[in-house]
Amino acid sequence: MWDKFQACKMLGIPYKIYDMPDYIGGYTELKHRYIHINPKKADDDRVWAHEIAHALLHFQNFESARGVDPRLNAYAELEADTVAYIVTKTLGLENKDYIRYIRKFMRNIPICEIYGTLISKERLTKLKESAILILKSGGYYD
Amino acid sequence: MVIKTVLKQIKKQAELLKESAEQIAEELKSPAILEKDTEIDPDIEQFLARR
């Protein structure tokens, strides 16, 4: 059992649930690490895990930097969705959208990086650590 | 032709990433994962210390 509200509380991540366009599940205000969730997606653990991953992994200065370099946005989405996939898969939930979503963002990453290592082993370890934190703080291992 | 190759490569990378994520999820299902030394990213640590 994993409680997303407990996870946010334990990790000190504030959140707000309010109406937004249907195509947005949620978003994270990185500067303040504040999560915004669409009420229509409020029961979707994947959306919460994705936004919590952004709050944990992406830096304070990242928000302004990604406006300058769109690749950073693609990497951030790729990372947040990979953490969300790990979390939901650990919880035994279906996440059929994962491949479709990450492939969409991979198209914004230069070909040289696609041919190389897209997410390094070290970075993948950080994604794993974030997933552990998210699961642990939400009481999954209790 | 080039676009086709790129899309093929993207598909391959996406599948590889999915496989790695699935392996991690299998590992994380066991509470034994908590006994291992987990190194926390200094930025996350700093963030948690501030809460």
N, CA and C atoms of all chains as a GROMACS GRO file, in nm:
protein
  579
    1MET      N    1   0.085  -0.120   0.000
    1MET     CA    2   0.000   0.000   0.000
    1MET      C    3   0.088   0.126   0.000
    2TRP      N    4   0.057   0.218  -0.089
    2TRP     CA    5   0.135   0.342  -0.098
    2TRP      C    6   0.039   0.460  -0.091
    3ASP      N    7   0.068   0.555  -0.002
    3ASP     CA    8  -0.018   0.671   0.015
    3ASP      C    9   0.053   0.797  -0.037
    4LYS      N   10   0.003   0.846  -0.149
    4LYS     CA   11   0.067   0.963  -0.214
    4LYS      C   12   0.063   1.088  -0.127
    5PHE      N   13  -0.046   1.103  -0.049
    5PHE     CA   14  -0.057   1.222   0.037
    5PHE      C   15   0.046   1.215   0.150
    6GLN      N   16   0.063   1.094   0.204
    6GLN     CA   17   0.164   1.074   0.308
    6GLN      C   18   0.305   1.099   0.251
    7ALA      N   19   0.327   1.051   0.128
    7ALA     CA   20   0.458   1.070   0.063
    7ALA      C   21   0.490   1.219   0.051
    8CYS      N   22   0.392   1.298   0.006
    8CYS     CA   23   0.414   1.443  -0.009
    8CYS      C   24   0.443   1.506   0.127
    9LYS      N   25   0.365   1.462   0.228
    9LYS     CA   26   0.382   1.518   0.362
    9LYS      C   27   0.521   1.485   0.417
   10MET      N   28   0.560   1.359   0.405
   10MET     CA   29   0.689   1.315   0.457
   10MET      C   30   0.805   1.382   0.385
   11LEU      N   31   0.788   1.404   0.256
   11LEU     CA   32   0.897   1.464   0.177
   11LEU      C   33   0.892   1.617   0.180
   12GLY      N   34   0.789   1.672   0.245
   12GLY     CA   35   0.778   1.818   0.254
   12GLY      C   36   0.748   1.882   0.120
   13ILE      N   37   0.670   1.812   0.038
   13ILE     CA   38   0.635   1.867  -0.094
   13ILE      C   39   0.489   1.914  -0.090
   14PRO      N   40   0.466   2.046  -0.098
   14PRO     CA   41   0.328   2.093  -0.098
   14PRO      C   42   0.257   2.063  -0.230
   15TYR      N   43   0.125   2.046  -0.224
   15TYR     CA   44   0.051   2.019  -0.348
   15TYR      C   45  -0.084   2.090  -0.345
   16LYS      N   46  -0.136   2.107  -0.462
   16LYS     CA   47  -0.267   2.171  -0.477
   16LYS      C   48  -0.341   2.095  -0.586
   17ILE      N   49  -0.471   2.069  -0.564
   17ILE     CA   50  -0.551   2.000  -0.666
   17ILE      C   51  -0.653   2.100  -0.718
   18TYR      N   52  -0.645   2.131  -0.844
   18TYR     CA   53  -0.742   2.225  -0.901
   18TYR      C   54  -0.758   2.205  -1.052
   19ASP      N   55  -0.869   2.256  -1.104
   19ASP     CA   56  -0.902   2.237  -1.246
   19ASP      C   57  -0.795   2.290  -1.340
   20MET      N   58  -0.765   2.210  -1.440
   20MET     CA   59  -0.673   2.251  -1.547
   20MET      C   60  -0.715   2.174  -1.672
   21PRO      N   61  -0.663   2.210  -1.789
   21PRO     CA   62  -0.706   2.140  -1.910
   21PRO      C   63  -0.686   1.988  -1.900
   22ASP      N   64  -0.777   1.914  -1.963
   22ASP     CA   65  -0.776   1.767  -1.954
   22ASP      C   66  -0.645   1.702  -1.995
   23TYR      N   67  -0.574   1.764  -2.091
   23TYR     CA   68  -0.452   1.701  -2.139
   23TYR      C   69  -0.334   1.714  -2.042
   24ILE      N   70  -0.354   1.792  -1.935
   24ILE     CA   71  -0.248   1.805  -1.833
   24ILE      C   72  -0.286   1.723  -1.710
   25GLY      N   73  -0.199   1.628  -1.674
   25GLY     CA   74  -0.225   1.548  -1.555
   25GLY      C   75  -0.184   1.626  -1.431
   26GLY      N   76  -0.079   1.703  -1.446
   26GLY     CA   77  -0.029   1.784  -1.336
   26GLY      C   78   0.099   1.851  -1.380
   27TYR      N   79   0.152   1.936  -1.296
   27TYR     CA   80   0.283   1.994  -1.325
   27TYR      C   81   0.349   2.035  -1.194
   28THR      N   82   0.479   2.054  -1.201
   28THR     CA   83   0.554   2.090  -1.080
   28THR      C   84   0.621   2.224  -1.100
   29GLU      N   85   0.596   2.310  -1.004
   29GLU     CA   86   0.662   2.440  -1.003
   29GLU      C   87   0.798   2.414  -0.940
   30LEU      N   88   0.900   2.406  -1.023
   30LEU     CA   89   1.030   2.358  -0.973
   30LEU      C   90   1.098   2.451  -0.874
   31LYS      N   91   1.079   2.580  -0.895
   31LYS     CA   92   1.146   2.675  -0.807
   31LYS      C   93   1.108   2.653  -0.661
   32HIS      N   94   0.977   2.628  -0.639
   32HIS     CA   95   0.929   2.608  -0.502
   32HIS      C   96   0.898   2.461  -0.475
   33ARG      N   97   0.922   2.377  -0.573
   33ARG     CA   98   0.893   2.233  -0.565
   33ARG      C   99   0.749   2.212  -0.520
   34TYR      N  100   0.660   2.280  -0.588
   34TYR     CA  101   0.518   2.276  -0.555
   34TYR      C  102   0.445   2.197  -0.663
   35ILE      N  103   0.367   2.098  -0.620
   35ILE     CA  104   0.298   2.011  -0.716
   35ILE      C  105   0.154   2.058  -0.739
   36HIS      N  106   0.114   2.060  -0.864
   36HIS     CA  107  -0.024   2.096  -0.901
   36HIS      C  108  -0.084   1.974  -0.972
   37ILE      N  109  -0.200   1.930  -0.928
   37ILE     CA  110  -0.260   1.809  -0.984
   37ILE      C  111  -0.401   1.838  -1.038
   38ASN      N  112  -0.429   1.782  -1.154
   38ASN     CA  113  -0.562   1.792  -1.215
   38ASN      C  114  -0.656   1.702  -1.134
   39PRO      N  115  -0.771   1.752  -1.086
   39PRO     CA  116  -0.861   1.668  -1.004
   39PRO      C  117  -0.905   1.540  -1.075
   40LYS      N  118  -0.907   1.546  -1.210
   40LYS     CA  119  -0.947   1.426  -1.285
   40LYS      C  120  -0.839   1.318  -1.279
   41LYS      N  121  -0.720   1.357  -1.238
   41LYS     CA  122  -0.609   1.261  -1.229
   41LYS      C  123  -0.565   1.240  -1.084
   42ALA      N  124  -0.645   1.292  -0.990
   42ALA     CA  125  -0.604   1.290  -0.849
   42ALA      C  126  -0.592   1.149  -0.792
   43ASP      N  127  -0.658   1.050  -0.856
   43ASP     CA  128  -0.647   0.912  -0.807
   43ASP      C  129  -0.539   0.833  -0.880
   44ASP      N  130  -0.473   0.898  -0.973
   44ASP     CA  131  -0.375   0.829  -1.056
   44ASP      C  132  -0.235   0.836  -0.993
   45ASP      N  133  -0.190   0.724  -0.937
   45ASP     CA  134  -0.061   0.721  -0.868
   45ASP      C  135   0.056   0.755  -0.961
   46ARG      N  136   0.040   0.722  -1.091
   46ARG     CA  137   0.147   0.751  -1.187
   46ARG      C  138   0.173   0.902  -1.196
   47VAL      N  139   0.063   0.979  -1.199
   47VAL     CA  140   0.075   1.125  -1.210
   47VAL      C  141   0.145   1.181  -1.086
   48TRP      N  142   0.106   1.132  -0.969
   48TRP     CA  143   0.167   1.180  -0.844
   48TRP      C  144   0.316   1.143  -0.839
   49ALA      N  145   0.346   1.017  -0.873
   49ALA     CA  146   0.487   0.974  -0.869
   49ALA      C  147   0.571   1.055  -0.967
   50HIS      N  148   0.514   1.085  -1.083
   50HIS     CA  149   0.582   1.165  -1.186
   50HIS      C  150   0.614   1.305  -1.133
   51GLU      N  151   0.515   1.368  -1.072
   51GLU     CA  152   0.536   1.506  -1.023
   51GLU      C  153   0.629   1.508  -0.901
   52ILE      N  154   0.616   1.410  -0.813
   52ILE     CA  155   0.706   1.404  -0.696
   52ILE      C  156   0.851   1.385  -0.745
   53ALA      N  157   0.868   1.303  -0.850
   53ALA     CA  158   1.002   1.281  -0.906
   53ALA      C  159   1.060   1.413  -0.958
   54HIS      N  160   0.978   1.492  -1.026
   54HIS     CA  161   1.026   1.624  -1.072
   54HIS      C  162   1.071   1.708  -0.952
   55ALA      N  163   0.988   1.708  -0.846
   55ALA     CA  164   1.019   1.790  -0.728
   55ALA      C  165   1.150   1.746  -0.662
   56LEU      N  166   1.176   1.615  -0.665
   56LEU     CA  167   1.297   1.565  -0.601
   56LEU      C  168   1.422   1.580  -0.688
   57LEU      N  169   1.403   1.558  -0.817
   57LEU     CA  170   1.521   1.546  -0.905
   57LEU      C  171   1.565   1.672  -0.977
   58HIS      N  172   1.472   1.763  -0.998
   58HIS     CA  173   1.507   1.873  -1.088
   58HIS      C  174   1.526   2.004  -1.012
   59PHE      N  175   1.640   2.062  -1.043
   59PHE     CA  176   1.693   2.169  -0.959
   59PHE      C  177   1.616   2.300  -0.965
   60GLN      N  178   1.647   2.380  -0.868
   60GLN     CA  179   1.584   2.511  -0.853
   60GLN      C  180   1.604   2.597  -0.979
   61ASN      N  181   1.725   2.587  -1.036
   61ASN     CA  182   1.754   2.669  -1.154
   61ASN      C  183   1.711   2.604  -1.285
   62PHE      N  184   1.659   2.483  -1.269
   62PHE     CA  185   1.626   2.406  -1.388
   62PHE      C  186   1.514   2.470  -1.469
   63GLU      N  187   1.415   2.526  -1.397
   63GLU     CA  188   1.297   2.582  -1.464
   63GLU      C  189   1.335   2.690  -1.565
   64SER      N  190   1.425   2.779  -1.526
   64SER     CA  191   1.464   2.884  -1.620
   64SER      C  192   1.555   2.827  -1.728
   65ALA      N  193   1.642   2.730  -1.690
   65ALA     CA  194   1.735   2.672  -1.787
   65ALA      C  195   1.662   2.596  -1.897
   66ARG      N  196   1.554   2.528  -1.862
   66ARG     CA  197   1.488   2.445  -1.964
   66ARG      C  198   1.411   2.528  -2.066
   67GLY      N  199   1.385   2.652  -2.030
   67GLY     CA  200   1.325   2.743  -2.127
   67GLY      C  201   1.425   2.776  -2.236
   68VAL      N  202   1.553   2.776  -2.199
   68VAL     CA  203   1.660   2.810  -2.293
   68VAL      C  204   1.696   2.687  -2.378
   69ASP      N  205   1.703   2.573  -2.315
   69ASP     CA  206   1.742   2.452  -2.386
   69ASP      C  207   1.629   2.347  -2.376
   70PRO      N  208   1.552   2.330  -2.484
   70PRO     CA  209   1.440   2.235  -2.480
   70PRO      C  210   1.480   2.091  -2.453
   71ARG      N  211   1.610   2.059  -2.475
   71ARG     CA  212   1.654   1.922  -2.448
   71ARG      C  213   1.638   1.888  -2.300
   72LEU      N  214   1.661   1.991  -2.215
   72LEU     CA  215   1.652   1.968  -2.070
   72LEU      C  216   1.510   1.926  -2.032
   73ASN      N  217   1.413   1.985  -2.100
   73ASN     CA  218   1.274   1.949  -2.075
   73ASN      C  219   1.250   1.802  -2.111
   74ALA      N  220   1.306   1.761  -2.225
   74ALA     CA  221   1.290   1.622  -2.270
   74ALA      C  222   1.353   1.526  -2.169
   75TYR      N  223   1.474   1.560  -2.121
   75TYR     CA  224   1.541   1.476  -2.022
   75TYR      C  225   1.462   1.468  -1.892
   76ALA      N  226   1.410   1.586  -1.849
   76ALA     CA  227   1.336   1.590  -1.724
   76ALA      C  228   1.211   1.502  -1.732
   77GLU      N  229   1.141   1.509  -1.845
   77GLU     CA  230   1.019   1.429  -1.862
   77GLU      C  231   1.054   1.280  -1.867
   78LEU      N  232   1.162   1.251  -1.937
   78LEU     CA  233   1.209   1.113  -1.948
   78LEU      C  234   1.241   1.056  -1.809
   79GLU      N  235   1.311   1.135  -1.730
   79GLU     CA  236   1.350   1.090  -1.596
   79GLU      C  237   1.229   1.076  -1.503
   80ALA      N  238   1.143   1.178  -1.503
   80ALA     CA  239   1.026   1.174  -1.414
   80ALA      C  240   0.936   1.057  -1.450
   81ASP      N  241   0.919   1.031  -1.579
   81ASP     CA  242   0.831   0.921  -1.617
   81ASP      C  243   0.896   0.785  -1.591
   82THR      N  244   1.028   0.780  -1.597
   82THR     CA  245   1.096   0.654  -1.564
   82THR      C  246   1.079   0.623  -1.415
   83VAL      N  247   1.092   0.726  -1.331
   83VAL     CA  248   1.070   0.706  -1.187
   83VAL      C  249   0.924   0.663  -1.164
   84ALA      N  250   0.830   0.730  -1.230
   84ALA     CA  251   0.687   0.696  -1.215
   84ALA      C  252   0.662   0.552  -1.260
   85TYR      N  253   0.731   0.510  -1.366
   85TYR     CA  254   0.714   0.372  -1.414
   85TYR      C  255   0.767   0.273  -1.310
   86ILE      N  256   0.886   0.303  -1.254
   86ILE     CA  257   0.944   0.214  -1.152
   86ILE      C  258   0.848   0.204  -1.032
   87VAL      N  259   0.798   0.320  -0.987
   87VAL     CA  260   0.708   0.322  -0.870
   87VAL      C  261   0.580   0.242  -0.899
   88THR      N  262   0.515   0.270  -1.010
   88THR     CA  263   0.387   0.202  -1.038
   88THR      C  264   0.408   0.052  -1.064
   89LYS      N  265   0.518   0.019  -1.128
   89LYS     CA  266   0.549  -0.122  -1.155
   89LYS      C  267   0.574  -0.194  -1.022
   90THR      N  268   0.645  -0.128  -0.928
   90THR     CA  269   0.669  -0.187  -0.796
   90THR      C  270   0.536  -0.208  -0.723
   91LEU      N  271   0.442  -0.113  -0.742
   91LEU     CA  272   0.312  -0.123  -0.677
   91LEU      C  273   0.220  -0.224  -0.747
   92GLY      N  274   0.267  -0.276  -0.860
   92GLY     CA  275   0.188  -0.373  -0.935
   92GLY      C  276   0.078  -0.310  -1.019
   93LEU      N  277   0.096  -0.183  -1.054
   93LEU     CA  278  -0.006  -0.114  -1.134
   93LEU      C  279   0.032  -0.115  -1.282
   94GLU      N  280  -0.069  -0.105  -1.366
   94GLU     CA  281  -0.046  -0.099  -1.512
   94GLU      C  282  -0.002   0.041  -1.550
   95ASN      N  283   0.091   0.051  -1.642
   95ASN     CA  284   0.132   0.182  -1.694
   95ASN      C  285   0.166   0.166  -1.842
   96LYS      N  286   0.060   0.150  -1.920
   96LYS     CA  287   0.078   0.121  -2.062
   96LYS      C  288   0.131   0.240  -2.141
   97ASP      N  289   0.115   0.361  -2.084
   97ASP     CA  290   0.154   0.482  -2.158
   97ASP      C  291   0.304   0.509  -2.157
   98TYR      N  292   0.378   0.436  -2.071
   98TYR     CA  293   0.519   0.469  -2.050
   98TYR      C  294   0.599   0.479  -2.180
   99ILE      N  295   0.599   0.372  -2.260
   99ILE     CA  296   0.679   0.370  -2.383
   99ILE      C  297   0.638   0.483  -2.478
  100ARG      N  298   0.507   0.501  -2.496
  100ARG     CA  299   0.457   0.605  -2.587
  100ARG      C  300   0.505   0.743  -2.542
  101TYR      N  301   0.497   0.766  -2.411
  101TYR     CA  302   0.533   0.896  -2.354
  101TYR      C  303   0.683   0.923  -2.368
  102ILE      N  304   0.766   0.825  -2.332
  102ILE     CA  305   0.911   0.852  -2.337
  102ILE      C  306   0.961   0.859  -2.481
  103ARG      N  307   0.897   0.785  -2.571
  103ARG     CA  308   0.940   0.793  -2.712
  103ARG      C  309   0.912   0.931  -2.768
  104LYS      N  310   0.800   0.989  -2.724
  104LYS     CA  311   0.764   1.124  -2.768
  104LYS      C  312   0.873   1.223  -2.726
  105PHE      N  313   0.921   1.210  -2.603
  105PHE     CA  314   1.024   1.304  -2.554
  105PHE      C  315   1.163   1.273  -2.608
  106MET      N  316   1.188   1.147  -2.637
  106MET     CA  317   1.319   1.110  -2.692
  106MET      C  318   1.342   1.177  -2.828
  107ARG      N  319   1.236   1.208  -2.898
  107ARG     CA  320   1.250   1.272  -3.029
  107ARG      C  321   1.311   1.411  -3.020
  108ASN      N  322   1.307   1.469  -2.901
  108ASN     CA  323   1.366   1.602  -2.882
  108ASN      C  324   1.511   1.596  -2.836
  109ILE      N  325   1.563   1.477  -2.827
  109ILE     CA  326   1.701   1.461  -2.781
  109ILE      C  327   1.790   1.434  -2.904
  110PRO      N  328   1.905   1.500  -2.914
  110PRO     CA  329   1.988   1.485  -3.033
  110PRO      C  330   2.025   1.341  -3.064
  111ILE      N  331   2.035   1.315  -3.190
  111ILE     CA  332   2.065   1.180  -3.239
  111ILE      C  333   2.193   1.122  -3.179
  112CYS      N  334   2.296   1.208  -3.159
  112CYS     CA  335   2.422   1.158  -3.103
  112CYS      C  336   2.400   1.100  -2.963
  113GLU      N  337   2.306   1.162  -2.890
  113GLU     CA  338   2.280   1.113  -2.755
  113GLU      C  339   2.192   0.988  -2.757
  114ILE      N  340   2.108   0.980  -2.856
  114ILE     CA  341   2.024   0.861  -2.871
  114ILE      C  342   2.115   0.740  -2.900
  115TYR      N  343   2.215   0.763  -2.987
  115TYR     CA  344   2.307   0.654  -3.022
  115TYR      C  345   2.401   0.620  -2.906
  116GLY      N  346   2.427   0.718  -2.822
  116GLY     CA  347   2.513   0.693  -2.706
  116GLY      C  348   2.427   0.639  -2.593
  117THR      N  349   2.464   0.670  -2.471
  117THR     CA  350   2.383   0.624  -2.359
  117THR      C  351   2.288   0.736  -2.322
  118LEU      N  352   2.161   0.708  -2.337
  118LEU     CA  353   2.061   0.812  -2.316
  118LEU      C  354   2.051   0.853  -2.168
  119ILE      N  355   2.042   0.754  -2.082
  119ILE     CA  356   2.045   0.782  -1.938
  119ILE      C  357   2.161   0.700  -1.883
  120SER      N  358   2.260   0.768  -1.825
  120SER     CA  359   2.379   0.699  -1.777
  120SER      C  360   2.346   0.607  -1.659
  121LYS      N  361   2.435   0.515  -1.634
  121LYS     CA  362   2.417   0.420  -1.523
  121LYS      C  363   2.405   0.497  -1.391
  122GLU      N  364   2.490   0.602  -1.377
  122GLU     CA  365   2.489   0.682  -1.254
  122GLU      C  366   2.355   0.751  -1.235
  123ARG      N  367   2.304   0.805  -1.345
  123ARG     CA  368   2.176   0.877  -1.337
  123ARG      C  369   2.061   0.780  -1.307
  124LEU      N  370   2.071   0.660  -1.366
  124LEU     CA  371   1.968   0.559  -1.343
  124LEU      C  372   1.968   0.520  -1.194
  125THR      N  373   2.087   0.520  -1.132
  125THR     CA  374   2.095   0.492  -0.989
  125THR      C  375   2.022   0.601  -0.911
  126LYS      N  376   2.036   0.726  -0.954
  126LYS     CA  377   1.966   0.836  -0.886
  126LYS      C  378   1.815   0.822  -0.903
  127LEU      N  379   1.771   0.777  -1.020
  127LEU     CA  380   1.628   0.757  -1.042
  127LEU      C  381   1.577   0.646  -0.948
  128LYS      N  382   1.660   0.543  -0.931
  128LYS     CA  383   1.624   0.433  -0.840
  128LYS      C  384   1.613   0.484  -0.696
  129GLU      N  385   1.710   0.566  -0.655
  129GLU     CA  386   1.709   0.623  -0.519
  129GLU      C  387   1.582   0.707  -0.497
  130SER      N  388   1.545   0.783  -0.598
  130SER     CA  389   1.425   0.866  -0.588
  130SER      C  390   1.302   0.778  -0.573
  131ALA      N  391   1.297   0.669  -0.652
  131ALA     CA  392   1.182   0.578  -0.645
  131ALA      C  393   1.173   0.516  -0.505
  132ILE      N  394   1.290   0.480  -0.447
  132ILE     CA  395   1.291   0.422  -0.312
  132ILE      C  396   1.235   0.524  -0.212
  133LEU      N  397   1.282   0.649  -0.224
  133LEU     CA  398   1.235   0.756  -0.134
  133LEU      C  399   1.084   0.774  -0.144
  134ILE      N  400   1.035   0.776  -0.267
  134ILE     CA  401   0.891   0.797  -0.291
  134ILE      C  402   0.809   0.683  -0.230
  135LEU      N  403   0.856   0.560  -0.253
  135LEU     CA  404   0.783   0.443  -0.201
  135LEU      C  405   0.790   0.439  -0.048
  136LYS      N  406   0.909   0.462   0.005
  136LYS     CA  407   0.930   0.456   0.150
  136LYS      C  408   0.847   0.563   0.222
  137SER      N  409   0.853   0.685   0.172
  137SER     CA  410   0.780   0.795   0.238
  137SER      C  411   0.630   0.776   0.230
  138GLY      N  412   0.583   0.702   0.129
  138GLY     CA  413   0.439   0.676   0.117
  138GLY      C  414   0.395   0.551   0.192
  139GLY      N  415   0.485   0.492   0.270
  139GLY     CA  416   0.452   0.379   0.357
  139GLY      C  417   0.449   0.244   0.287
  140TYR      N  418   0.506   0.233   0.168
  140TYR     CA  419   0.501   0.107   0.094
  140TYR      C  420   0.569  -0.008   0.170
  141TYR      N  421   0.678   0.022   0.240
  141TYR     CA  422   0.753  -0.084   0.308
  141TYR      C  423   0.710  -0.104   0.454
  142ASP      N  424   0.610  -0.030   0.501
  142ASP     CA  425   0.568  -0.041   0.642
  142ASP      C  426   0.489  -0.170   0.667
  143MET      N  427   1.479   0.784  -4.505
  143MET     CA  428   1.561   0.669  -4.463
  143MET      C  429   1.628   0.698  -4.328
  144VAL      N  430   1.688   0.820  -4.319
  144VAL     CA  431   1.756   0.858  -4.194
  144VAL      C  432   1.653   0.865  -4.080
  145ILE      N  433   1.537   0.927  -4.110
  145ILE     CA  434   1.432   0.940  -4.008
  145ILE      C  435   1.389   0.801  -3.959
  146LYS      N  436   1.375   0.710  -4.052
  146LYS     CA  437   1.335   0.574  -4.018
  146LYS      C  438   1.436   0.510  -3.922
  147THR      N  439   1.566   0.533  -3.951
  147THR     CA  440   1.672   0.477  -3.866
  147THR      C  441   1.667   0.538  -3.727
  148VAL      N  442   1.645   0.671  -3.723
  148VAL     CA  443   1.639   0.740  -3.593
  148VAL      C  444   1.522   0.686  -3.511
  149LEU      N  445   1.407   0.672  -3.576
  149LEU     CA  446   1.288   0.624  -3.504
  149LEU      C  447   1.310   0.480  -3.452
  150LYS      N  448   1.381   0.404  -3.532
  150LYS     CA  449   1.412   0.265  -3.492
  150LYS      C  450   1.501   0.266  -3.369
  151GLN      N  451   1.598   0.358  -3.369
  151GLN     CA  452   1.692   0.370  -3.258
  151GLN      C  453   1.620   0.418  -3.132
  152ILE      N  454   1.529   0.514  -3.151
  152ILE     CA  455   1.451   0.565  -3.037
  152ILE      C  456   1.371   0.451  -2.976
  153LYS      N  457   1.310   0.371  -3.062
  153LYS     CA  458   1.229   0.258  -3.016
  153LYS      C  459   1.315   0.161  -2.935
  154LYS      N  460   1.437   0.135  -2.987
  154LYS     CA  461   1.529   0.041  -2.922
  154LYS      C  462   1.568   0.095  -2.783
  155GLN      N  463   1.605   0.226  -2.780
  155GLN     CA  464   1.645   0.288  -2.653
  155GLN      C  465   1.531   0.288  -2.552
  156ALA      N  466   1.410   0.315  -2.601
  156ALA     CA  467   1.292   0.316  -2.512
  156ALA      C  468   1.270   0.177  -2.452
  157GLU      N  469   1.285   0.074  -2.534
  157GLU     CA  470   1.269  -0.064  -2.485
  157GLU      C  471   1.375  -0.098  -2.381
  158LEU      N  472   1.499  -0.053  -2.407
  158LEU     CA  473   1.610  -0.079  -2.313
  158LEU      C  474   1.585  -0.011  -2.178
  159LEU      N  475   1.537   0.115  -2.187
  159LEU     CA  476   1.508   0.191  -2.065
  159LEU      C  477   1.395   0.124  -1.986
  160LYS      N  478   1.295   0.076  -2.059
  160LYS     CA  479   1.182   0.007  -1.995
  160LYS      C  480   1.232  -0.120  -1.925
  161GLU      N  481   1.320  -0.192  -1.991
  161GLU     CA  482   1.375  -0.314  -1.931
  161GLU      C  483   1.450  -0.283  -1.801
  162SER      N  484   1.534  -0.176  -1.805
  162SER     CA  485   1.609  -0.138  -1.684
  162SER      C  486   1.512  -0.099  -1.573
  163ALA      N  487   1.408  -0.022  -1.608
  163ALA     CA  488   1.310   0.022  -1.507
  163ALA      C  489   1.237  -0.099  -1.448
  164GLU      N  490   1.207  -0.197  -1.531
  164GLU     CA  491   1.138  -0.317  -1.482
  164GLU      C  492   1.226  -0.397  -1.386
  165GLN      N  493   1.356  -0.403  -1.419
  165GLN     CA  494   1.450  -0.474  -1.331
  165GLN      C  495   1.458  -0.405  -1.196
  166ILE      N  496   1.464  -0.270  -1.199
  166ILE     CA  497   1.470  -0.194  -1.074
  166ILE      C  498   1.344  -0.217  -0.993
  167ALA      N  499   1.228  -0.214  -1.060
  167ALA     CA  500   1.100  -0.234  -0.990
  167ALA      C  501   1.096  -0.371  -0.921
  168GLU      N  502   1.148  -0.473  -0.987
  168GLU     CA  503   1.152  -0.607  -0.927
  168GLU      C  504   1.234  -0.604  -0.798
  169GLU      N  505   1.349  -0.533  -0.805
  169GLU     CA  506   1.438  -0.521  -0.689
  169GLU      C  507   1.369  -0.445  -0.576
  170LEU      N  508   1.295  -0.342  -0.613
  170LEU     CA  509   1.230  -0.254  -0.514
  170LEU      C  510   1.110  -0.318  -0.445
  171LYS      N  511   1.058  -0.425  -0.504
  171LYS     CA  512   0.942  -0.492  -0.443
  171LYS      C  513   0.979  -0.554  -0.309
  172SER      N  514   1.108  -0.588  -0.294
  172SER     CA  515   1.151  -0.650  -0.169
  172SER      C  516   1.196  -0.545  -0.068
  173PRO      N  517   1.144  -0.552   0.057
  173PRO     CA  518   1.187  -0.456   0.160
  173PRO      C  519   1.337  -0.464   0.188
  174ALA      N  520   1.401  -0.574   0.145
  174ALA     CA  521   1.546  -0.591   0.166
  174ALA      C  522   1.625  -0.478   0.102
  175ILE      N  523   1.565  -0.411   0.005
  175ILE     CA  524   1.630  -0.299  -0.063
  175ILE      C  525   1.668  -0.189   0.038
  176LEU      N  526   1.588  -0.178   0.144
  176LEU     CA  527   1.612  -0.072   0.244
  176LEU      C  528   1.737  -0.099   0.327
  177GLU      N  529   1.778  -0.227   0.330
  177GLU     CA  530   1.896  -0.262   0.409
  177GLU      C  531   2.025  -0.225   0.336
  178LYS      N  532   2.014  -0.209   0.204
  178LYS     CA  533   2.132  -0.173   0.126
  178LYS      C  534   2.163  -0.026   0.147
  179ASP      N  535   2.290   0.007   0.133
  179ASP     CA  536   2.329   0.148   0.145
  179ASP      C  537   2.280   0.223   0.023
  180THR      N  538   2.192   0.318   0.047
  180THR     CA  539   2.143   0.395  -0.066
  180THR      C  540   2.201   0.535  -0.058
  181GLU      N  541   2.271   0.568  -0.163
  181GLU     CA  542   2.333   0.700  -0.167
  181GLU      C  543   2.229   0.801  -0.218
  182ILE      N  544   2.210   0.908  -0.144
  182ILE     CA  545   2.111   1.006  -0.185
  182ILE      C  546   2.180   1.122  -0.256
  183ASP      N  547   2.122   1.165  -0.363
  183ASP     CA  548   2.172   1.279  -0.438
  183ASP      C  549   2.186   1.399  -0.343
  184PRO      N  550   2.301   1.467  -0.340
  184PRO     CA  551   2.320   1.579  -0.245
  184PRO      C  552   2.210   1.685  -0.255
  185ASP      N  553   2.158   1.707  -0.376
  185ASP     CA  554   2.052   1.807  -0.392
  185ASP      C  555   1.924   1.762  -0.322
  186ILE      N  556   1.891   1.633  -0.333
  186ILE     CA  557   1.770   1.580  -0.267
  186ILE      C  558   1.790   1.586  -0.116
  187GLU      N  559   1.910   1.549  -0.073
  187GLU     CA  560   1.943   1.549   0.070
  187GLU      C  561   1.927   1.690   0.128
  188GLN      N  562   1.979   1.786   0.054
  188GLN     CA  563   1.972   1.927   0.094
  188GLN      C  564   1.825   1.972   0.103
  189PHE      N  565   1.747   1.930   0.004
  189PHE     CA  566   1.605   1.964   0.000
  189PHE      C  567   1.532   1.904   0.120
  190LEU      N  568   1.561   1.777   0.150
  190LEU     CA  569   1.493   1.709   0.262
  190LEU      C  570   1.534   1.770   0.395
  191ALA      N  571   1.660   1.815   0.403
  191ALA     CA  572   1.710   1.875   0.527
  191ALA      C  573   1.640   2.010   0.555
  192ARG      N  574   1.594   2.076   0.450
  192ARG     CA  575   1.531   2.207   0.463
  192ARG      C  576   1.384   2.201   0.502
  193ARG      N  577   1.321   2.082   0.486
  193ARG     CA  578   1.175   2.074   0.504
  193ARG      C  579   1.135   2.095   0.648
   0.00000   0.00000   0.00000
